[in-house]
Amino acid sequence: MTTTMKSFLTRAVSALIALAIIIGLYVSLGVLGLKIAVGLIVVIGNWELIGILFHNEKSKVIKTLFRLMTYAVFAASITSLSMGSIIYALATIVMIITVLLSSHKEGNLEYMASAQAKSALGLFYMGLLPSFAFRLLDQAYGLYWFIFLLAVVFAGDTLAYVFGVLFGKNKVMPSVSPKKSWQGSIGGIIGSVAAGLICWLFLFPENSVGVFLLLGGISGFVGQFGDFFESLLKRVADVKDSGKIMPGHGGVLDRVDGVLFASPVVLGGVLILSHLLS
């Protein structure tokens, strides 16, 4: 068995185990189980993100405060998006003040600016973005839309990998992610559109198919940049994987980076569609 095939099988088994856990939570607790799954991803992903953004940070105060502020942003955002934006702004200000007060004596301006920027970016990435997937479950047909979100991202990710292995020649962003090719990217979009078509066929047959093809393609395209974004963070931090919890994938963030970026796209599409149909 080739190394590529072993890697693919490892990724597939790991993904199936994760899917089984999610299904188990839904069977046991319904939609609440899926919300708990999102919450667990935030908790684990937060630890992984701190290991990436603040891996050289010596201050335990900054790390602990960032962790707590991330939870605060997520908790506020799943309650109310307007409240979430306020808490996000306040949490960012708190982190800025903390960095300034704790490090101004050293006079390292580059460090202070970097720590503040990382804090704002991290609060957005792990505090705000997961709340869109959570809130998707509160929409009409929320379970179906949540399935749509996961389907278009994971199908896109799978076909991008397959197309990349079989046909990949021209690299998209070799400085950011050396293995990803244009051929893989095109395959990923095809996979996302196909997943959108299947979701329409089985979950939303009464609606126009064009909406689901378009939303699937856009969500899959944006989701790919979630992958590039996390690759950029890891390269800057000189970290190979965000964690080791999922063999073949790395950490939780390595698996859900595309979902995080695609979630506001799908939620926005749902809200627009709901408005047009009302």
Secondary structure, DSSP 4 states (H G I P E B T S, - for coil): --HHHHHHHHHHHHHHHHHHHHHHHHHHHTHHHHHHHHHHHHHHHHHHHHHHHTTT---HHHHHHHHHHHHHHHHHHHH-HHHHHHHHHHHHHHHHHHHHHHHTTTT-HHHHHHHHHHHHHHHIIIIIHHHHHHHHTTSTTHHHHHHHHHHHHHHHHHHHHHHHHHH--SBS-TTT-TT-BHHHHHHHHHHHHHHHHHHHHHH-TTS-HHHHHHHHHHHHHHHHHHHHHHHHHHHHHT-S-S-SSBTTTBSHHHHHHHHHHHHHHHHHHHHHHHHHH-
